[in-house]
Amino acid sequence: MGSNGVLALLLVCLHVNISCSFLLSNNDEYQVWLTTGDQTKKLSREAPCPVTSQHHGYSVWVDRNKRRQTIGGFGAALTNSAAYVIYHSPIRNKIITELFGSGINDLGISYLRLPMGSSDLNAVDPYTYDDMPNGQTDFNLNHFSIDKDKAFIIPVLKDILAVNPNLKLMATPWSAPAWMKTTKNLFGGEFINDSRYMQTYAQYFIKFFEAYKVEGITFDSFSVQNEPLLSKNDYPTMIINIDPMKAFIKDHLGPLLRQKNIKSKLLLWDYNWSGSWYPEAALNDGNVAQYVSGVAWHGYYGRHDAPEAFHNKHQHVDMYFTEYSGGGWNKNYADVLTTETRLIFIGQTKSWAKNVLLWNLALDEHYGPKKNVGGCNDCRGVITVPTGKHSYTKNVEYYAMGHMSKFVKPGAVRLEANYFNWDDLQCAAFQNPDGSTVIVVQNPNTSKSASFSLDIDAKHYQYNNLPPQSVVTFVK
């Protein structure tokens, strides 16, 4: 960098009052993107941070030799409602490109969760893939069909895969068909604890994977049941207690997956941090554990570091983070940005999660659409797609996710970085497959700016005045 370049960089840093020290003039520098809690900066490209001979404030150190989990990706759930609003938007192609593209202005989503049938965010009447009239059963699954997914879910998925062919997918059922349940109702109740029903339900999973494969769509992972201890009478839910779950996996689903050579990773739990006893009990049975690849967590109740404690006991089992939602209950941008970066994106990757997924990818301006289901009435999507408009809104979740999804690529490895007190800095670091390094730093303090040095590879990179409740990503 010549003298004119140094002067220009100085002027930029002084103008934004968020400065990088550049006492040494060379090309050894990190590129910088910033989002502030006051919304004046939203994934804004800032002046780069060169290497410096001095440092002050906090020390954010990264040890490249201590390599942790491999990252699978970042994203959200393509619920029925999310697929519906994207499919019917006049700017559908623009939305899909900007969410899943790899350009510098794209979000870079690399992992999606797909409900198998309906959840509480459904734009059409709730359904499964083998619904029968009351009093009838279908143990041979003669009526199995994914045709309802072909209306707009599969077309949207194909458009997404055209933009990002390497996208990874996770499948999750909210309920088995009603005729397989004690209540004979899609809403609430328990799965019937009987081997004939279990064998049929295992075949149901196989048929789902095979039907989607015909459409050119495969799944990296799946969970056996979303929130398996939850029963609600106003939207699809289903309880599978721990003993029936163990029997289902070890005696039916696991062997059938192997027999059919289906490689999708089987994940346990898919529920809150507070319920670690459930996957613990399942994995303590070796006949179950042999089929299990990972444990999936939701972030609504419990300690955010529960997956780390679980990993320390079961290091051969991968951790996944699969659901967290913002919503109308909290519209404070700075507060939500702080929570989602500190607890979810930084917190879960540092707790060994291979992926971090939010809840709805997209919803309309009324937190929907929703048809004949209860459940969450004010969940917020990563984006809001107003009905019939040639526009969409990037919500705070977009920017919280973007600080990782845009820069941390699938196959990246988390690098060990230091830990701070709860209201001090939070940070996470990664090395991409191409060798580039990504460091994400958050200042959760509600009133004080923070200065710090990035200390990596025996070098210092000074960053000054990260505003309160703000997050910054460094890439080199």
N, C-alpha and C positions, 0 to 999 in steps of 0.2 A: 504494500500500500504506500503510495507516494505521499508527499507532504500535503497536496491538495485533498487527497482522500482522507487523511487524518483530520484535516480541518473540517471537511464536510461531515465526518462522523461525529466530531465534537459538537458541531452546531445542531445535528439531529438529536443527540443525547440531551443537550441543554434545553432544546425546545420541548421535548416530551417529559423532562424532569424525571426520567427513569433511565439511569445511566449505566453504561458499561465502561469499565476502566480500560484504557488502551495505551498504557505507559510504554509498551513495546510495540513497534510497528512491524507486523509481519502478517502472513496469511493464516496463521494458526488461530482460528476463531470459531465460535459456535454461532449458528444462526438462531434467531430468537423469535418466538411467538408469544403474545401476551393477551390474557383476558382479565379484566378488572371487575371487581365487585360493583363498581358504580356504573358499569356498562359503557364507559367511554372507549374501551378497547375490547374487541371481540375477535379473538384469534388474529390479532393485528401483528403484522410483520414489523419488528423493531430493529434498531441498530444492532449489528452483530457484536459479540463479546470476544475480543482477542485474548490471547494469553498475556498475563501481567506478572511483574516481579513482586508485586505487593498484594496483600489481601487483608480484609477486615470484616467484622461482623461474624455471622455464622460461618461455619465450614461445612459444606455439603461434599462429603467425600464418597467416591465411588471406587470399588475394588474390582477391576476387570478380571482378576484371577478367581474370584468367587462367583461362579456361575450357578444360577438357580434354575427355575422352571422355564420350559419353552412355551412361548405365547402362541395360542391358537387364533386369537382375534378378538375384536370388539364389535359390539352391535346392539341389537334390540330384538323384540319379537315382532314378526309379521303376523299379527293377529288378523282375524277375519275383517275387523273394522279397518285396520291399517291397510291391508291389501285393497279393500274397497275404495277408500278415499284416494289412494294413489292411482288405482286403475281408472277411476272416473275423473281424475283431474285433467283439465285441458293442457296442462304442462307435465303430463306423466313422464315423458322421456327426459325432460330437464331435471325433474325431481330425482329420478332413478340415477341418472348420470352424476348428479351432484352429491348424492348420498353414497354411491358405491364406486365412483370413479377413483382413479389414482392421481389425478392432477392436483396441483398445489392448492387449488380452490375447492377441491372435493373433500368430503368427510372421510372417505376411505374405509367405510364399514366392511368388515371381513368375516363376520359371523352373525347368523340369524337363527332365532328360535321360532319354530312353527308349531302352533297348536294342532294336534291331531283331532280334527273336528272343531267343536266350539268351546269358547271360554266365556267370560263375562263381557268381553268386547267383541260383539258379533253384530254385523250389519244385516244379517238375515236370520230367519228362525233357527234356533239351535238344532244341531244335528250331529250324528256320528256317521261312521261308514257302513253301518248295518242296522238301521232303525227298522223295527217291526211293529205291526199293530199290537195293541194291548192284548196280552194273553198268549202271544205267539213267540216262538223261539226260532233260531236259525243256526243250529250247531254245525252245520256244514258250510256256513257262511255263503250260501248261494246268492244272497242279496247284497253281498259286500260290493261297495262302489265308491270311488273317489270323484264321481261325476260332479258333485256340488263344489268341490275344490277347483274344478275346471272352469267355473264361471268367471272368476277373476283372480283367485289366488295363484294358480299355476301359471296363467299368462304373465302376471307380475313377476313371479319367480324366474320365468324364462327370460324376461326383459332384464332382470337384475343379473342373471348369469351371463347374458350377452355382454354386459358391461364389466363384470368381474367373474370370469370363469372359475376362479380359485376360491370363490365364496364357500365357507363351511356352514352346514346346516345342522341344527338340533331339532328333534321332534319330541313333542310332549303331549300326552292325552290328559284332558281334564276329567274325562269320564269314559268308562266303557259304555257300550250300548245299554239302554235302560233294561232290556230283558236279561242282562247278566247281573243285575243288581238286586239287593234285597227289597228295595222300595219300588222296583219296576218303573223308576222315574229317573230322567236324566239329571235332575236337580237333587243333589244330596244322596245319602244312603251309602251302603257298603257293597263292595264286590262280593259275590256269592262265593263262600269258602268251600269249593267243591272241585274235585279234580277234573270233572268233565267241562265245567265252565273255564277252569284254568287252561286246559289244553286248547279249547276253542279260542280263548283270548290270546294265547301265544300265537296261534295261527293268524289271528286278526293283525298282529304286529307284522308278521311275515308278509301277509297280503298287502299291507300298507307300503312296506319297503319295495316290494316287487312292482306294485302299481305305479309308484313314483319313479322307479327305475325305467319303466317303459316310457315315461315322459322325459327321460334324460336327467332326472334329479336324484341325487344320492345324499345320504346323511352321514355326517361325521360322527354324530352321537345322538343318543336319545335317553330320556328318562322314562321309567316305567309308569310313573304317575306324578302329575303336578300336585304338590301339597297333599300328601297321602293321608293326613290325619284331619283334613278339613271337609266338613259336610255343610252345605248351605242349601236352603230350600228355594232360592231364587235364581240360581245359575248352575251350569254343569260343574259338579264337584263329586268326589268319590273317596271314601275311606278304604284303604288297604292297610290293615294293621300289620305289625311286624311279622307275626308268624305266618299269615297267609302270603305276605310278600316274599318271605324266604322260600316257602314251598313253591310259589309261582316261578321264581327265578331258577332254583336249583333242579326242580323236577320237570319243568315245562319250557319256559322261555329260553333259558340258557342253552340247554341241549339242542333245542330247535334252531336257534341262531347258528350254532356250530354246524348242525346237519345241513342247513341251507347255505352255509358259507357267507353269512351276512356279517360284514366287518364293522358295522356301526358300533360305537363304544356304548356300553350299557352304564348309565349313571344312576346312582341311588339318591333318594331323599328329595331333592328339588323343593326344598322348603327352608324354613328360617334357621338362622345361626343358633337359635335357642334349642334346637332339637337334635343335637349331635348323638344322643343316645340311640336314635333309630338306626342310622348307618353303622354305628359302632356295633350294635347287636347283630346286624346283618353280616358285617365283615368278620365277626367272631366265628361265624360258621364257614369253615373252609369250602364246603360244597357250594355255598353261595358266592364266596369271595372269588372263586376261580373264574366267574363270569363277569365280574365287576371291574370296570376300568376307572371309575371316578365317582366322586360325590359332588352333587350340585347344591348350591346354597342360595337362599333369598335373604334380603337385607332388611326385613321389617322388624324383627324382634331378636334380642340376644346381643352378644358381644361381637363386634366386627372382626375380631381376631380369632374367633372360634375355628375357622378353617386352618389357621396356622397351628393351633394346638392339635387339631385333628391330624394334620400332615405330620407333625412330629411323632405321632404314634403309629401312623400308617403311611410310611414314606413311599411305598410302592403304589399307592392309590393317588390318582390325580385329583386336584381340586378345581372346580368350575364355579363361577358365579353367574347365575342365570336370571335373576329378576330383582329389580328395584324400580320404583316409580315415583316421580314427582307428580304434583297435582294441584288442584285449586285450593287445597288446604294450606298451601304455602306459596305465595306469590312474591316473596322477598328474594329477588335475584341473587344478591350477595350471599344470603344464607343458604340458598339451594346450591349455588356454585361451590360454596365451602363444604357442605355436606357431601355432595356427590364426588368432588375431587378427593377430599380427605378420607372419607369412609369407603367409598365405592371404587373409584378408579385407582388411586394410589393405595388405599387400604387393602383392597382385595388382591391386587397383584403382589403386594408385599406379604400377603397371607397365602401365597402360593397358587392363586387362581391362574389357570391357563387362559381363561377368557373372562371378559366382563360384559354382561348383557343387561341393558335396561328393559323395561316393560314395553309399552307400545312404541313402535317405530313412528307411526303417524296417526293422528286423529283429526277430526274436523273441529270447527270453532265451538262446538257444543260438547266437547269431550266424548265424541261418539264417531259414527252412529252406533246406536244400540237398539236391538229389536227383541222384545220379549225376554229380556234377561235383566237381572238386578246386578248386584256386585258393585264395582267401583263406578260411580257416576261422575267423578271429576278427576280421573287419571289424566295426566298430561303426556302427549306424545313427544318424541324427540323433535318432531316438527308438527306444526298445525297446518292442515290443508283446507282452506275455506271452500265450501261447496260452490262449484261453478266458477271460481276465480282463477285468473291467470297469474297466481302468486302463491307463495307459502311462507310461513314464518318459522325461523330457526329459534327454538326455545332454548332455555338455559342448558337443558340436557345436551343439546347439539354441541355447545361449546365445551361443556365438561368432558364429554366423550372425545371431542375433536383433539384435545391436547394429547391424547394417546393414539386414537384411531388413524389420524392423518400421518403419524410419524413412526409409530411402533408397528412393524410389519409382521404378518404371520411367520413363524419360525424364529422370531427374535428370542433372545435369551435374557432373562432378568439378571442384572448384575447387583451384587450386594451394595447397598448404600446405607448411610447411617440413619439412626432413629433419633427423634427429638421429643421434647415434652409435647403434650397434647395441643397447646396453644402456640407452640413455636412452629418452625417450618416442618412441612411434610415433604418427602421426596421419594422418587423411584427412578431407577435407571435401567436401560436396556441396550443390548447390542443387536442390531439388525443382521439378517443374513448377508447383506452386502458389506458388513463391517462398520457401518455408521453407528454412532452412539446417540441415544436419546435420553435426556435427563428432564424429568418433570418435577417442578418445585412449586409448592403452594404455601402461601402465607395465610393461615386461618385466623390470625389475630384481628379483632374487630376494630381496632383503633390505631395500631402502629404499623408503619412500613418496616420492611426488613431488608438489610443488606447482607450479602453472603458471597463467599467464593466457592466456585466449583473446583474441587481438588481431585484430579484424576490424572493418571499417567505421569505423576510427579510434576504436574503443572498446576497453576492457579489461573482461574478465569473469574474476574470480579464483576458482580452484578449489584447495583445499588438501587435502593428504594422500590422494592416490590411492594405495591400498595396493599393495604389491609384487604383480606378476603379476596385475594387475586391469585392467579396461577400462571406460570410461565413454562414454556417448553424450549429446551436447547437441543440443537441437532448439529452434529459434525460428522 
